Amino acid sequence: MLKARVCLSAVAVTALIIIAGCTTGVEPSPHPGVLRVVLTSKQTDTSLVISSDTTHPSRWDEFWATVYGGRLYQGANYVDLYATLSTDRIPSAQQNLLAREWLDGTPITIRDTATITGTNSRYRKGTVFEFYAPPGTFDRLDFALTATEVATYIPKIYINPIVLPPGVPAVMSFPGSFTMQEDRTTEVVMEIAPFESLQRYQDSFLFNRKIVVVSVTTL
């Protein structure tokens, strides 16, 4: 009986050694990071000349931009970007490039009655993409940015259509170095000059989209 027990124990130990030494040949997948793209307007770009009138910031101004088709590239490979981390995979976001807030961060709405200036308020910023991406360094960020109309209200109401210049594609490319890390958020802040981007063309404005990357930060 004792001999039998010893033999069984030896078999068990051998089995454990074999199991411990086995591998599947598949490396564990790394956790993704999150890429967040934030869009803000250039704080010093606050007026537009229309028919000899110079506009001033107001609580009603609207310049809605649509951002879509986001992709983060690593050579020929890319990751599709979406507006939120939701499983719904929302492909686009809209932002009013003329929306403002008081200096304490309180959004300005049509209910506000105080005079709005370029010194007592600022443009609001918003997240246009926030989605998962694998760890690594990427070399290009692409997305489309379009608008159809700009409306300003002081000194008088002007509502003008907006179009892209002839032959200019909606998708823009931003070469750079965008490093993603596991379980970390990489925030890319983009700045657009809303009025400097507009060029008068007959009864419309051409939307030249003067936009740059101002920072890339790992949070």
C-alpha positions in Angstrom: 0.0 0.0 0.0 2.8 2.4 0.9 4.5 1.7 -2.5 1.3 2.4 -4.3 0.8 5.7 -2.6 4.4 6.8 -3.4 3.8 6.0 -7.1 0.6 7.9 -7.3 2.2 10.9 -5.6 5.0 10.8 -8.2 2.5 10.7 -11.0 0.6 13.7 -9.5 3.8 15.8 -9.2 4.9 15.0 -12.7 1.4 16.0 -14.0 1.7 19.3 -12.2 5.1 20.0 -13.6 3.8 19.3 -17.2 0.8 21.5 -16.7 2.9 24.3 -15.2 5.2 24.1 -18.2 2.4 24.2 -20.9 1.8 27.5 -22.9 -0.9 28.2 -25.4 1.4 30.2 -27.7 -1.0 33.2 -27.5 0.3 36.3 -25.8 -2.2 38.1 -23.4 -3.9 41.1 -25.1 -2.9 44.5 -23.7 -5.5 46.7 -22.3 -6.5 49.6 -24.6 -6.0 53.3 -23.9 -8.6 56.0 -24.6 -8.1 58.8 -27.2 -10.0 62.0 -26.4 -10.1 64.8 -29.0 -11.2 68.1 -27.7 -12.1 71.0 -29.9 -12.0 74.7 -28.8 -12.1 78.0 -30.7 -9.3 80.5 -30.7 -10.0 82.9 -27.8 -8.7 86.0 -29.7 -10.8 85.4 -32.8 -14.1 87.1 -31.7 -15.3 89.2 -34.6 -16.2 89.1 -38.2 -16.7 92.0 -40.7 -20.0 91.7 -42.7 -21.2 94.5 -44.9 -19.1 97.1 -43.0 -20.5 95.9 -39.7 -18.1 94.3 -37.1 -19.8 91.6 -35.1 -19.5 91.3 -31.3 -20.1 88.2 -29.1 -23.7 87.5 -28.1 -25.7 84.8 -26.3 -27.4 83.8 -29.6 -24.5 83.3 -31.9 -24.3 80.0 -33.7 -21.7 78.3 -35.9 -22.5 74.6 -35.7 -19.6 72.3 -36.9 -20.1 68.6 -37.6 -17.1 66.4 -36.8 -17.1 62.8 -38.1 -15.0 60.1 -39.7 -12.3 60.1 -37.0 -9.4 57.7 -37.6 -6.1 57.3 -35.7 -3.4 56.0 -38.0 -0.2 53.9 -37.5 1.2 53.6 -41.0 -1.4 52.0 -43.1 -3.3 50.6 -40.1 -6.0 52.7 -38.4 -8.5 52.7 -35.5 -11.9 54.2 -36.1 -12.9 56.8 -33.5 -16.4 57.5 -32.1 -17.9 60.4 -30.2 -18.3 58.5 -26.9 -17.2 55.3 -25.2 -20.7 54.0 -25.6 -21.2 50.6 -27.3 -23.6 52.5 -29.6 -20.5 53.8 -31.5 -21.9 57.2 -32.3 -19.9 58.3 -35.4 -20.2 62.1 -35.2 -20.5 65.1 -32.9 -21.7 68.6 -33.3 -20.3 71.7 -31.6 -21.3 75.4 -31.7 -17.9 77.1 -32.4 -19.3 80.4 -31.0 -20.7 79.0 -27.8 -19.2 80.9 -24.8 -19.0 80.6 -21.0 -18.3 83.1 -18.2 -14.7 83.0 -16.8 -15.9 80.8 -13.9 -16.9 78.1 -16.4 -20.7 78.8 -16.3 -22.1 78.3 -19.8 -23.7 81.5 -21.3 -27.3 80.9 -22.4 -30.1 83.0 -24.0 -31.4 83.7 -20.5 -28.3 85.7 -19.6 -28.7 89.5 -19.7 -25.2 90.8 -18.9 -23.2 92.3 -21.7 -20.8 89.7 -23.2 -17.3 90.7 -24.2 -14.1 89.0 -25.2 -12.6 89.8 -21.8 -15.4 88.7 -19.4 -16.1 85.4 -21.2 -14.4 82.8 -23.4 -15.2 80.1 -25.9 -16.3 76.8 -24.6 -14.5 73.6 -25.5 -16.1 70.2 -26.2 -15.1 66.6 -26.7 -15.7 65.5 -30.3 -14.1 62.0 -30.1 -13.5 59.7 -27.1 -12.8 56.1 -27.9 -10.5 53.1 -27.3 -7.2 52.6 -29.1 -4.5 50.0 -28.6 -1.2 50.9 -26.9 1.5 52.3 -29.3 2.6 55.4 -31.1 0.4 56.6 -33.9 1.5 59.0 -36.6 -1.7 60.7 -37.9 -5.1 61.8 -36.8 -7.8 62.2 -39.5 -11.4 63.5 -39.3 -13.9 65.5 -41.3 -15.1 68.9 -40.2 -17.9 70.7 -42.0 -20.5 73.5 -41.3 -23.5 74.9 -43.2 -24.3 78.2 -41.6 -23.0 81.0 -39.3 -25.4 83.3 -37.4 -24.4 86.5 -35.6 -26.7 88.9 -33.8 -24.8 92.1 -32.8 -24.8 94.8 -34.1 -27.5 93.2 -36.3 -28.6 89.8 -37.4 -26.6 88.2 -40.1 -27.2 84.6 -41.2 -24.9 83.3 -43.9 -24.4 79.9 -45.5 -21.0 78.2 -45.4 -19.4 75.8 -47.9 -16.0 74.2 -48.2 -13.8 75.6 -50.9 -14.2 73.9 -54.3 -12.2 70.7 -54.6 -11.3 70.6 -50.9 -12.2 67.3 -49.2 -14.1 67.2 -45.9 -11.5 65.0 -44.2 -8.5 66.7 -42.7 -5.2 65.1 -41.8 -3.0 66.0 -38.8 0.4 64.3 -38.8 2.1 64.0 -35.4 3.1 61.7 -32.6 0.1 60.3 -30.6 1.2 57.8 -28.0 -1.4 55.5 -26.4 -0.8 53.7 -23.1 -2.7 50.9 -21.4 -5.5 52.2 -19.2 -4.5 55.8 -19.8 -6.2 58.7 -21.7 -4.4 60.6 -24.3 -6.0 64.0 -24.8 -5.5 65.9 -28.1 -6.6 69.5 -28.0 -7.5 71.1 -31.3 -8.0 74.8 -31.8 -9.9 76.3 -34.7 -10.2 80.0 -35.5 -13.9 80.3 -36.4 -14.0 83.7 -38.0 -10.5 83.7 -39.5 -11.6 80.5 -41.2 -14.3 82.3 -43.2 -13.7 83.9 -46.6 -16.4 85.9 -48.2 -17.6 84.3 -51.5 -20.7 85.9 -53.1 -23.6 85.4 -50.6 -21.7 82.7 -48.7 -18.5 82.1 -46.8 -15.8 79.6 -47.8 -14.9 77.5 -44.8 -11.0 77.4 -44.9 -10.9 75.6 -41.5 -7.8 77.1 -39.8 -7.3 74.4 -37.2 -4.2 73.2 -35.4 -3.2 70.7 -32.7 -2.2 72.7 -29.6 -1.4 69.9 -27.2 -1.2 66.2 -26.7 -1.3 65.1 -23.1 -1.4 61.7 -21.4 -3.7 61.8 -18.4 
